Amino acid sequence: MTASPEMAVSSAKQTLDFNSLVVLLEQIFVRHGTSAEVARTLALNCAGAERDGAHSHGVFRIPGYVSTLQSGWVDGQAVPVVEDVASGFVRVDAGNGFAQPALAAARELLVEKARSAGIAVLAIRNSHHFAALWPDVEPFAYEGLVALSVVNSMTCVVPHGADRPLFGTNPIAFAAPRAEGEPIVFDLATSAIAHGDVQIAARKGEHLPEGMGVDSLGQPTQEPKAILEGGALLPFGGHKGSALSMMVELLAAALTGGNFSFEFDWKNHPGAKTPWTGQLLIVIDPSKAAGQGFAERSKELVRQMHGVGLKRLPGDRRHQQRAQSQACGITLDAQTLANLHELAGR
């Protein structure tokens, strides 16, 4: 069965609980070629994003996962190979599979090394990352650890001062524990806008703010379809975002052994959507430097930020939406839910 590239939008709404959505997504992944273990990991990731209001990385991504699996571009059955290479270094070959199962396979060893040495690095190569990045780091903060991750993606961003795309959207995610509150977590693309948000704007027929991207002729455009159909994104903050994007390429690809954003070609795999690149995670045990006081220091920083008038921290909206979804369920439009059932073979 061939999945449509976009899910239709309907005004009718239906609600389901988190576990039901996870089961539904698991069925979709297994039906389209993943192992049960991979399906569970990806389903939890997508359902978590949808629950938390990160719609560009929630069920919106499912057709892209399905078409990619159908194309043969990614191995949904891949078993990651974990390598213990140094006292503070873990390496994983994802086997042309998804990055999240590779992280899951190495997670226990990574945490063990971080608590022992104070800091540990995880280098994932030969992997596909098609999800939000914050779910990769947030769980570490709940364990009292600080985590930083970078991942590069497919070429779609023009470096500052250049005239053709080279970098990916190349996000950076960070998480830190906070006393008496949710962890401090952020996830940002080094492009002016995330690629998924451009796709959503195109689906809705909306225009983008100025400075987001260029068309196929390199001219500034606010039309998302012009960016998606031969155009490209711009880095945020001009040369600053461009430098960070370059850093991500070096850390996520050159350091891990993964592909640069420009080093893979999926032309022979129609329907492929997932970038075949690399990911780096750095996990720190703050107790080695600040004793048990780091989370309290985080709390104090947040208090001071609120004191100078800041109304909302990065991640606050996500935590509020999570609480609402846990209390009231996850709302999807009826057509989207019907499409998911169809993909699951229900």
C-alpha angles and dihedrals in degrees: 000000000000118000120223113246093237136031115237119245121233133180091225114094133204130187131215134168124255097254092051091052091049091052092048092050091046089056091051094051095046092046090054098048115283127123118252091253094052091044092054093050095048093043092053089049096050094041091048092053091049092047091052095049096253090133097167088065099034128076088329085079096054097089088051091052091048096048090047093052090047091051093058091234095124130037108234090185096053117136111211118233112220118206123195098208105161144357092273102019133085124180128196131192104206091198094230088305133118122299097230095065088048090054091047091052093052099035100096093049092045093054092045091054094045091053092046101043098024092241135040136182128214117199115193119189137174088035143134121222116188102155144077112289100218094075087063094059107027096076091059091058090055086059092053095259132124115231135188126183137179130187130179125216142191120313109274106121127086112222113237109275094016129106102216134050119262111146130064126234083271104192129206122209129191134183132182132173121250128197116243093001147061117291119272103252134168136171120189136172117228086222118085089253135008116261091235091056089054089053091050091049089051091050091051094044092241129148123235127232117263119277098035101108153329134247128241090282093053093253121139113262139178092196110104094203090057089056093047095044103061099320130100144221126254126228118255116253095014112250093008096060090040091056091050090049089053089050090053091052090053096046100038099039114015095041097041098041092245126134122279113238089261098045102082131068122201098176091116091054108065110200095029112142107160119095113235101218140109143275135212127200127188117195122190130191102217092195088077090064108022102026110223092326102088096092089049090051089051089051091052092050090052090048091054092047090054088046092061092052106273107150102186134028124211106276096022093110090049093052091047091051090047091055091048092049092049090052100039106019133247114299121216129171111257096245093052090051091048090052090051091051089050092051088050090053093241 
